[in-house]
């Protein structure tokens, strides 16, 4: 993730002072939004993974395979 400092270092000095100074609330707000978004996406991914694993287990049981069997053979 790109930080405020990383971004500011790529800009001319006068813009860096603005970004790191009086606009800090802007960067803090942006950081909060991005953090919340990433957290939400991680939670959704974990939930979807659990749903898919449950579906795989159910389908294997229907097919007569042991629940823990892996591999791609039918």
C-alpha positions in Angstrom: 0.0 0.0 0.0 1.3 3.4 -0.9 1.7 5.7 2.1 1.3 9.5 2.4 5.1 9.7 2.8 5.7 7.7 -0.3 3.4 9.9 -2.4 4.8 13.1 -0.9 8.4 12.1 -1.7 7.6 12.0 -5.4 6.4 15.6 -5.4 8.2 18.9 -5.4 9.1 20.2 -1.9 6.3 22.8 -1.7 3.6 20.2 -2.5 5.2 17.7 0.0 4.9 20.3 2.7 1.2 20.7 1.9 0.5 17.0 1.8 2.2 16.3 5.1 1.0 19.5 6.8 -2.4 21.1 6.6 -4.0 18.2 4.6 -3.2 15.5 7.2 -6.9 15.1 8.0 -7.4 14.3 4.3 -4.8 11.6 4.4 -6.1 10.3 7.7 -9.6 10.0 6.3 -8.3 8.3 3.1 -6.3 5.8 5.2 -9.4 5.1 7.3 -11.5 4.5 4.1 -8.9 2.2 2.5 -8.4 0.2 5.7 -12.1 -0.3 6.1 -12.4 -1.4 2.5 -9.5 -3.9 2.7 -10.9 -5.3 5.9 -14.3 -5.8 4.4 -12.8 -7.5 1.3 -10.8 -9.8 3.4 -13.9 -10.8 5.5 -15.9 -11.4 2.3 -13.1 -13.5 0.9 -12.9 -15.6 4.0 -16.7 -16.1 4.0 -16.8 -17.0 0.4 -13.9 -19.5 0.9 -15.9 -21.2 3.8 -19.0 -21.4 1.6 -17.0 -23.0 -1.3 -15.3 -25.5 1.1 -18.8 -26.4 2.4 -20.1 -26.9 -1.1 -17.1 -29.0 -2.1 -17.6 -31.2 1.0 -21.3 -31.6 0.2 -20.7 -32.5 -3.4 -18.0 -35.1 -2.5 -20.4 -36.7 0.0 -23.1 -36.8 -2.7 -20.5 -38.4 -5.1 -19.6 -41.0 -2.5 -16.0 -39.7 -1.9 -14.7 -39.3 1.6 -15.1 -35.7 2.8 -11.3 -35.1 3.1 -10.4 -36.6 -0.3 -8.5 -34.2 -2.5 -7.4 -34.4 -6.1 -9.0 -33.7 -9.4 -9.9 -37.3 -10.3 -13.6 -38.0 -10.8 
